[in-house]
Amino acid sequence: MTRLNGQRMDANVVVLGTDNVGKSALIVRFLTRRFIGEYGDIEFLYTHNVVVDGREQTLNIWDAPYSQDLSSESLMCEKRVQWADGFVLVYSICDRSSFNAVSRLIQIIKSTKDFLGFEKMPLIIVGNKRDLHHRRTVLSEEGRLLALSADCQFYEVSAAENYHGVLMVFHGLMDRIRESRVSVKKLAGIKGIVKSMSAVFTRRRTDSL
Ligand SMILES: Nc1nc2c(ncn2[C@@H]2O[C@H](COP(=O)(O)OP(=O)(O)OP(=O)(O)O)[C@@H](O)[C@H]2O)c(=O)[nH]1
């Protein structure tokens, strides 16, 4: 879980999307700045130290498998939501079904988060393979609209051609995770104040009876 301790923050990130959308390519690009072409389909957990805006951060990144079966995806989602501080949801701009899957994943994640009683779960939507724009089947606008409706950020990138875009994705998510930790702390503070005020008023009412 995220730990805000002075300038330090650790965060767990799940990268999710259907097969072949470039999840491993995005992670490897972020970690090594390189694109190696073939990645195999092994599930991986990476640990990486970065400095963002002067803050030292440790990122644990889970390259997660996707299940076509929605009920097992929902089951796995509970474990992921409990572990994660944020999700990167990836589709390929050349694969409409991968885009539809991201839309379903958002619903599953949000309902799991609500079910578990969690306040916030930062999400980032990524349309990958931007270099293959001549084979595009998902418009940028559709990605942007989906992100707007899910209240999250959206990026279109090419893991194959561009490091900077991929960097923005992970830094954007880390910013969101930090903001969500701050707002959860504030909310807990406000709840604490309301609780002690209502305790005082209840006591006064009881005293005056
Ligand atoms: N043209 C292009 N190809 C890409 C890009 N990103 C990944 N690929 C290719 O897409 C294929 C799948 O990439 P992976 O990173 O293995 O995709 P994945 O989502 O991890 O796939 P699974 O392991 O099956 O879940 C590979 O052949 C990559 O070289 C991209 O930005 N542009």
The ligand as an SDF file (V2000), in Angstrom:
LIG
                    3D

 32 34  0  0  0  0  0  0  0  0999 V2000
    3.8170   -1.4170  -33.4700 N   0  0  0  0  0  0  0  0  0  0  0  0
    3.8030   -1.5740  -32.1490 C   0  0  0  0  0  0  0  0  0  0  0  0
    3.8920   -2.8020  -31.6140 N   0  0  0  0  0  0  0  0  0  0  0  0
    3.8620   -2.9180  -30.2720 C   0  0  0  0  0  0  0  0  0  0  0  0
    3.7680   -1.7950  -29.4090 C   0  0  0  0  0  0  0  0  0  0  0  0
    3.7560   -2.2520  -28.1410 N   0  0  0  0  0  0  0  0  0  0  0  0
    3.8640   -3.5810  -28.2030 C   0  0  0  0  0  0  0  0  0  0  0  0
    3.9280   -4.0030  -29.4860 N   0  0  0  0  0  0  0  0  0  0  0  0
    3.9980   -5.3700  -29.9780 C   0  0  0  0  0  0  0  0  0  0  0  0
    2.8020   -6.0360  -29.6220 O   0  0  0  0  0  0  0  0  0  0  0  0
    3.0630   -7.3860  -29.2700 C   0  0  0  0  0  0  0  0  0  0  0  0
    2.5480   -7.6680  -27.8700 C   0  0  0  0  0  0  0  0  0  0  0  0
    3.3060   -6.9200  -26.9410 O   0  0  0  0  0  0  0  0  0  0  0  0
    3.3730   -7.3650  -25.4110 P   0  0  0  0  0  0  0  0  0  0  0  0
    4.0620   -6.2930  -24.6740 O   0  0  0  0  0  0  0  0  0  0  0  0
    3.8800   -8.7460  -25.2860 O   0  0  0  0  0  0  0  0  0  0  0  0
    1.8170   -7.3450  -25.0720 O   0  0  0  0  0  0  0  0  0  0  0  0
    1.0960   -7.8750  -23.7440 P   0  0  0  0  0  0  0  0  0  0  0  0
   -0.1310   -7.0530  -23.5700 O   0  0  0  0  0  0  0  0  0  0  0  0
    2.0440   -7.9230  -22.5910 O   0  0  0  0  0  0  0  0  0  0  0  0
    0.6840   -9.3360  -24.2020 O   0  0  0  0  0  0  0  0  0  0  0  0
    0.4010  -10.6430  -23.3010 P   0  0  0  0  0  0  0  0  0  0  0  0
    1.7030  -11.0770  -22.7190 O   0  0  0  0  0  0  0  0  0  0  0  0
   -0.1910  -11.5860  -24.2960 O   0  0  0  0  0  0  0  0  0  0  0  0
   -0.6030  -10.2650  -22.2370 O   0  0  0  0  0  0  0  0  0  0  0  0
    4.5760   -7.5790  -29.4010 C   0  0  0  0  0  0  0  0  0  0  0  0
    4.8410   -8.1420  -30.6690 O   0  0  0  0  0  0  0  0  0  0  0  0
    5.1380   -6.1820  -29.3260 C   0  0  0  0  0  0  0  0  0  0  0  0
    6.3330   -6.0330  -30.0510 O   0  0  0  0  0  0  0  0  0  0  0  0
    3.6730   -0.4940  -30.0020 C   0  0  0  0  0  0  0  0  0  0  0  0
    3.5920    0.5520  -29.3590 O   0  0  0  0  0  0  0  0  0  0  0  0
    3.6960   -0.4550  -31.3900 N   0  0  0  0  0  0  0  0  0  0  0  0
  1  2  1  0
  2  3  2  0
  2 32  1  0
  3  4  1  0
  4  5  2  0
  4  8  1  0
  5  6  1  0
  5 30  1  0
  6  7  2  0
  7  8  1  0
  8  9  1  0
  9 10  1  0
  9 28  1  0
 10 11  1  0
 11 12  1  0
 11 26  1  0
 12 13  1  0
 13 14  1  0
 14 15  2  0
 14 16  1  0
 14 17  1  0
 17 18  1  0
 18 19  2  0
 18 20  1  0
 18 21  1  0
 21 22  1  0
 22 23  2  0
 22 24  1  0
 22 25  1  0
 26 27  1  0
 26 28  1  0
 28 29  1  0
 30 31  2  0
 30 32  1  0
M  END
$$$$
